[in-house]
Amino acid sequence: MSSSERFGKAIKLGAVSALSLVALVVPAAGAGGAVAAPSGDCFTPTHAADRGKDGHADSVSPAEAARIEADMQSKLAGKRTALSAEAAAAVSIPVYFHVITSGSTGNLPSSAITKQISVLNSAYASSGFSFSLVSTDYTNNSTWYNGITDGTSAERNMKNALRKGGKNALNIYTAKLGDDLLGWATFPSNYSSQPKLDGVVLLDESLPGRSAANYNEGDTATHEVGHWMGLYHTFQGGCSGSGDYVADTPAEATATSGCPTTKDTCTSTGKDPVHNFMDYSYDSCMYEFTAGQATRMNNAWSAYRA
């Protein structure tokens, strides 16, 4: 991947790109966009950040997804013996939290960070992964804090200055993001070529108990860490092809907005996985990863981060 190809969940107005970085944004009334709410699923966002649209493209292109899959399977093939012996081993992921501020603005309390780590541990409990906070640092830098977006020099400078740990370390950065983004994340396959850019960036007000209405229970981090662990969106590829490369997530033509109970956009078996952490539903609607997603995360970890 090129230096700009990262994966995440961003919410913002505009088209969704084919890069492997995805961000989350809130649609304005009447705004156009590639990933619209399904017909009949009407809602009014109460915050400027909303998972209703991607900041870049529709998702990873089928060709790019196939390339990443082939690369991951190739790396796994050389580790099969070791994998079989380590399959049951739980993985504790060290977390380095970087709070960016502008004076007193953005100065998250330690309680919000502790709650965020608890949300991650609850969400990933069935996957064999846990998260342990190693350190939290605070950086007063208005350029980094106000309106940072993915792929900018501000992001690069911030990460180059602050990132800690090796390929197994999760670095989380919080700030007031630009373009109405909720967050973004890098893919594990990017680490070897761009180790300093590895990590997750979050809107500070998306942490548990903060002000991003409908998106303040901590599941923006859950979703972005899912990308960091190698998962695609559940609507990756729409109703055809290999989709998200996970067999037990029903195919889904469009991203979900809000929490519709009967959304079913593909003719294949199963309603849309609106409760899955890798869709775009409200935080209150998200509560599951599937067994297939857990397997994919473990495979990606073994291929790129172990």
Order of alpha helices (4+ residues) and beta strands (2+ residues): beta-beta-beta-alpha-alpha-beta-alpha-beta-alpha-beta-alpha-beta-beta-beta-alpha-alpha
